[in-house]
Amino acid sequence: MNKHYDVIVVGAVSMGIAAGYYLSRQGVKVLLVDAFNPPHTNASHHGDTRVIRHAYGEGREYVPLALRAQELWDELEKMSYLKIFSRVGALGFGPKGESPFIDEAIASAKEFDLSIELLSSKEISKRWPGIAIPENYEAFFEPNSGVLWSENCIRMYRELAKVHGADIVVNSPVEDIQTYEDSVTVVTKNRN
Ligand SMILES: Cc1cc2nc3c(=O)[nH]c(=O)nc-3n(C[C@H](O)[C@H](O)[C@H](O)COP(=O)(O)OP(=O)(O)OC[C@H]3O[C@@H](n4cnc5c(N)ncnc54)[C@H](O)[C@@H]3O)c2cc1C
């Protein structure tokens, strides 16, 4: 098959299928290609859920990105007949004074005015009887974070990308990408 597209996305799961959806929604002619049939068991979306946190121990500069991502997940949830996001909250804890990750997450929440609760080990055990942490630990709970139903997210983006005109080719590993001055040819195991 020789067809022409504005954008060809190789890998049509978490990143690729979302990119394909948003591009096709803007009127871009998109082809998505995957070695398997998304959602599938051979990539990192596999399984029921993935956590999304807003307070970021990895660095406060991620907070605006996480909040924007949350807006888009909430938008997807409204369009979806499948469950996309469960706002179950997220709990973080570590030894007080020895947990740069927890300290940064708390600082990031304060800087961006996120809703968090600072909790002692006793308060945690009272609220979640299955969790027991040492008394010298610091902990925080962010109620607005939660889990994404990752395979459903991919199912919905795939359906919506198709609605907006994206083509998807599955079970077709890309074997070569030939680049020319003003175009590329993507060669798959099964066809071009
Ligand atoms: C165990 C685990 C737990 C995680 N937990 C979380 C979490 O709680 N929260 C969070 O935000 N993130 C989490 N992550 C990370 C998150 O899941 C990944 O960052 C994300 O799913 C990556 O998606 P991706 O689309 O970039 O890549 P991948 O999932 O790696 O997908 C790559 C895709 O490309 C396709 N592909 C590869 N080569 C070719 C080829 N030659 N031709 C055609 N197709 C090809 C593959 O088939 C696959 O579908 C976790 C990851 C793992 C593994």
The ligand as an SDF file (V2000), in Angstrom:
LIG
                    3D

 53 58  0  0  0  0  0  0  0  0999 V2000
    5.1940   -1.4320   35.4010 C   0  0  0  0  0  0  0  0  0  0  0  0
    5.0020    0.0110   34.9850 C   0  0  0  0  0  0  0  0  0  0  0  0
    4.3030    0.8590   35.8200 C   0  0  0  0  0  0  0  0  0  0  0  0
    4.1330    2.1900   35.4540 C   0  0  0  0  0  0  0  0  0  0  0  0
    3.3890    3.0020   36.2600 N   0  0  0  0  0  0  0  0  0  0  0  0
    3.1130    4.2620   35.8690 C   0  0  0  0  0  0  0  0  0  0  0  0
    2.2290    5.0750   36.6210 C   0  0  0  0  0  0  0  0  0  0  0  0
    1.6870    4.6420   37.6490 O   0  0  0  0  0  0  0  0  0  0  0  0
    1.9780    6.3300   36.1710 N   0  0  0  0  0  0  0  0  0  0  0  0
    2.5530    6.8240   35.0100 C   0  0  0  0  0  0  0  0  0  0  0  0
    2.2780    7.9710   34.6320 O   0  0  0  0  0  0  0  0  0  0  0  0
    3.3880    6.0650   34.2800 N   0  0  0  0  0  0  0  0  0  0  0  0
    3.6610    4.8020   34.6760 C   0  0  0  0  0  0  0  0  0  0  0  0
    4.4720    4.0210   33.9100 N   0  0  0  0  0  0  0  0  0  0  0  0
    5.0370    4.5930   32.7160 C   0  0  0  0  0  0  0  0  0  0  0  0
    4.0230    4.6210   31.5700 C   0  0  0  0  0  0  0  0  0  0  0  0
    3.2280    3.4570   31.5630 O   0  0  0  0  0  0  0  0  0  0  0  0
    4.8040    4.7820   30.2740 C   0  0  0  0  0  0  0  0  0  0  0  0
    5.6160    5.9440   30.3550 O   0  0  0  0  0  0  0  0  0  0  0  0
    3.9310    4.9290   29.0510 C   0  0  0  0  0  0  0  0  0  0  0  0
    2.9420    3.9370   29.0010 O   0  0  0  0  0  0  0  0  0  0  0  0
    4.8400    4.8810   27.8270 C   0  0  0  0  0  0  0  0  0  0  0  0
    4.0480    4.9040   26.6950 O   0  0  0  0  0  0  0  0  0  0  0  0
    4.6730    5.0330   25.2570 P   0  0  0  0  0  0  0  0  0  0  0  0
    3.5250    5.1540   24.3050 O   0  0  0  0  0  0  0  0  0  0  0  0
    5.7050    6.1070   25.2200 O   0  0  0  0  0  0  0  0  0  0  0  0
    5.5500    3.7210   25.0090 O   0  0  0  0  0  0  0  0  0  0  0  0
    5.3130    2.1600   25.0830 P   0  0  0  0  0  0  0  0  0  0  0  0
    4.2800    1.7860   26.0800 O   0  0  0  0  0  0  0  0  0  0  0  0
    6.6840    1.5910   25.2650 O   0  0  0  0  0  0  0  0  0  0  0  0
    4.7650    1.7670   23.6500 O   0  0  0  0  0  0  0  0  0  0  0  0
    5.5450    1.6910   22.5110 C   0  0  0  0  0  0  0  0  0  0  0  0
    4.6530    1.1910   21.3790 C   0  0  0  0  0  0  0  0  0  0  0  0
    5.4160    1.2200   20.1950 O   0  0  0  0  0  0  0  0  0  0  0  0
    5.1940    0.0160   19.4820 C   0  0  0  0  0  0  0  0  0  0  0  0
    6.3970   -0.2290   18.6940 N   0  0  0  0  0  0  0  0  0  0  0  0
    7.6710   -0.3360   19.1270 C   0  0  0  0  0  0  0  0  0  0  0  0
    8.5030   -0.5780   18.0970 N   0  0  0  0  0  0  0  0  0  0  0  0
    7.7270   -0.5980   16.9870 C   0  0  0  0  0  0  0  0  0  0  0  0
    7.9950   -0.8300   15.6020 C   0  0  0  0  0  0  0  0  0  0  0  0
    9.2320   -1.0520   15.1360 N   0  0  0  0  0  0  0  0  0  0  0  0
    6.9560   -0.8080   14.7310 N   0  0  0  0  0  0  0  0  0  0  0  0
    5.6880   -0.5700   15.1470 C   0  0  0  0  0  0  0  0  0  0  0  0
    5.3850   -0.3540   16.4610 N   0  0  0  0  0  0  0  0  0  0  0  0
    6.3840   -0.3840   17.3570 C   0  0  0  0  0  0  0  0  0  0  0  0
    4.9720   -1.0380   20.5450 C   0  0  0  0  0  0  0  0  0  0  0  0
    4.2430   -2.1490   20.0380 O   0  0  0  0  0  0  0  0  0  0  0  0
    4.1740   -0.2500   21.5840 C   0  0  0  0  0  0  0  0  0  0  0  0
    2.7820   -0.3650   21.3340 O   0  0  0  0  0  0  0  0  0  0  0  0
    4.6720    2.6810   34.2440 C   0  0  0  0  0  0  0  0  0  0  0  0
    5.3690    1.8170   33.3980 C   0  0  0  0  0  0  0  0  0  0  0  0
    5.5260    0.4950   33.7650 C   0  0  0  0  0  0  0  0  0  0  0  0
    6.2740   -0.4400   32.8310 C   0  0  0  0  0  0  0  0  0  0  0  0
  1  2  1  0
  2  3  1  0
  2 52  2  0
  3  4  2  0
  4  5  1  0
  4 50  1  0
  5  6  2  0
  6  7  1  0
  6 13  1  0
  7  8  2  0
  7  9  1  0
  9 10  1  0
 10 11  2  0
 10 12  1  0
 12 13  2  0
 13 14  1  0
 14 15  1  0
 14 50  1  0
 15 16  1  0
 16 17  1  0
 16 18  1  0
 18 19  1  0
 18 20  1  0
 20 21  1  0
 20 22  1  0
 22 23  1  0
 23 24  1  0
 24 25  2  0
 24 26  1  0
 24 27  1  0
 27 28  1  0
 28 29  2  0
 28 30  1  0
 28 31  1  0
 31 32  1  0
 32 33  1  0
 33 34  1  0
 33 48  1  0
 34 35  1  0
 35 36  1  0
 35 46  1  0
 36 37  1  0
 36 45  1  0
 37 38  2  0
 38 39  1  0
 39 40  1  0
 39 45  2  0
 40 41  1  0
 40 42  2  0
 42 43  1  0
 43 44  2  0
 44 45  1  0
 46 47  1  0
 46 48  1  0
 48 49  1  0
 50 51  2  0
 51 52  1  0
 52 53  1  0
M  END
$$$$
